[in-house]
Amino acid sequence: MTFLRDVSDRFWSFVSPRKTQERRDKPFKVPVVPMKREKVPAKGKKPVREHGDIDTAMSPRTRVQRWEVSTPTSNGSVDPTQLPPSPPRSLERHYYELDNETLIEKIEDMNPEGETVWDANEDTFVAEEGDYTPQKKKAIDFEIERARRREQARNLRDAGWANDAIFLFQKLGNRGHEPLLPAEWIDDFEMLPEFLFTRSIDKAFIKAADGTDFHAQKALSDLFNVGPLARDAILTKAPIRTAEKQIRSAIIKYNKWAMKEDGGFATVWNDLSLFQIHTCAKTVSPKVLEAKAIRGLGKLGSMWRDAFRDRITQNSRTDKSPVDYDSIPDVPTLYGVLASHTIMAFVSFDVLAPNPCLRTIAMFDFGLEDYDVWNSFAIAIFVIHCRNRMVELEEYLPYAEVKTESDPDL
């Protein structure tokens, strides 16, 4: 019994709430803040507090006025490079910022001197979000619009434009005025207005040719991201994946779908194309970009001449007939995509002109967030147009040589 009593006493001394003398201090114990002593006033004078009377010092208004707000600092365990970038003051950046002369004006200077500068993007109809409803959408007098387009085409032809470039110019300008997509895609692009869809597959310009609708929709959906990617590259000051590189990558990716996956061009002779992409940083003069584009498109025109000649030679060998170089078709109109910073421009290059030069077709700014969809539609229209033109010229192109590797074991 004595043993049990000792055990109970020891247990009670351990759990008893009255046990204070044996309590050990915790290492995280908050140190006691020493109280500030007040000065004792002389006799006959009232004690005065440093912040006034007790009732005034404890009032809510006085306590709020005494708050000292300090910004917490990050400790050493936080990597500042992993923190998200601070939001910009404004993403609404227009293109007049480069040394009192806009980048757009510099691109316009590439056109022949004295010739009127045209921009298909100025004809694009962009409605506000609330104007997409059929009740608010303004009806377009199509007869007046057709007459205006005919007059516009006549003026462009008189200025020396090729017919193919005129078609592309007007197709880009018709964005927002005519349907572009099949009606079967409407559930996959709910953010687009209904008038951009049509049940007539012949009127849908952006569609799958030989491939599936799924891959066509996926390619177009990825194209809608080029604007945000370009702006993110500027906000994060990307050293490699710059804004112009993002635009270039998006065009190449969409063209790969249009040509190889959907157009049936698994292989093309010498990777022949109707357009080239040229980019430069915003610190580089557009004159350098212009010279680079003219030089590159000139070489591309020579490649097209060689391609037509090779096809004539291949046909003569197959038919065992003499070579007739007089039947070689004319080199088609070539195009260039110029990109610098968030600015993108489509230009035409007529090899058959007496003095081949660049002519601006349309200019776009991916720095403007509200125009992302319409700018992406412009890329889609441009690529699809070049793809359709390649289909028309396929019979004049030489057969692509398929490289086969021999098996050393045979």
C-alpha positions, 0 to 999 in steps of 0.5 A: 500500500505504501508503494501505491501511495507513493506512485499516486503522489508522484503522479498527482504532483506531475498533473496537478494544476497547482504545480507552478514551482516545477514548471520549466520555461519553454525555449519559445517563450515570449520575453517580457517587455519592460513597462515604461515608467511615468514621471511623477509630477510635482505636487499640485500638478496633474499627471499628463500622459504622453499621448493624452488622456486615457479615454482619448488614447484608447478611442478607436480613432486615436488607435487607428491613427497610431497604426504603423503599417510595414511591408513584410519582407521575404526570408532567405528561403524564398527565391525571388526568381520564382515569384510572379512578375509584377503586373504592368501599368497598362497592356494597352500599348499602341505602336508609337513609341520608337524614337518619335517615329512609329514602327508602323511608319517605318514598315510603311516606308518599305513601299514604293516611293509615292505610292499609296500605302494600303492596310487591309487591317483598317477594314476589319470590323471589330465589335464590342462584346455586347454587339455580338448579339444578333439584335445589336449587330448592324446589317451590312448592305452587301451590294454597297460592300461589293461595289466598294470592293470592286472599286478597291480592287481596281485601284490596287490593280492600277497601283501595280498589285498582282491579282493574288495579292489583291485577293489576300488583301480583301480576304483579310479586310473582310474579317468580321464581315463574312463567315469563316468557320464551319457551323459544326465548330460553333460548340468548340468556339463558344467565345466567337460570334455566331455570324463567323460560322456558316452551314455552307462548307464552301463559304467556310475559308478556314476548315479542314481540307483532307484531315480531321476537324479535330486537328483543324480546331486544335491548330486554330485554338493554339493560334489564339494563344500567340498574342498572350505569349508575345506579351508574356515574353515582353513582361518577363523580358525573355532573352530567347523566346522573344515576342517576335520569336513567339509569332514566328513559332506560331506561324510555322506550327500552323503552316505545318498543320495546313501543309503536311497534316491537312494539305497532303504535302508530306514532302515538297521539293526543296521545302518550297514555300510561297512565303518567308518569315523574317524577324528582328529585335525592335532595336534593329532598323526596319531597313535591315529587315527590309533588305533581308526580306528582299534578298530572301524573297529574291532567292525564293523566286529563283527557286521557283523558276528552278522548280518549274524547269525541273518539272518540265525536265521530269515530264520530258523524261517520262514522256520521252519528248523534247524539253519545252521550256516555253511552257514554264508558268510564271513565278507566283506572287511571293509573300513575307511575314515581318515581325519585330517586337509585337508588330507583324506585317504581311508584305507581297513581293512580285518577282515579275515586276520591273523593280521588285519591291515589298508592298504592305498588305496588312499590319497587326499589333499583338500588344493590343489584347482586344485584337488577339482573336482577329490577329490570329484569324489573319494568320490563319487566313494568310496560311490557308491562302498560301496552302490553297495556292500551293495546291493549284501549283502542285502539278507544276512542281517537281516530284520530291525525292524520297530518301531511302536508306539501304539496309547493310544486312541485305 
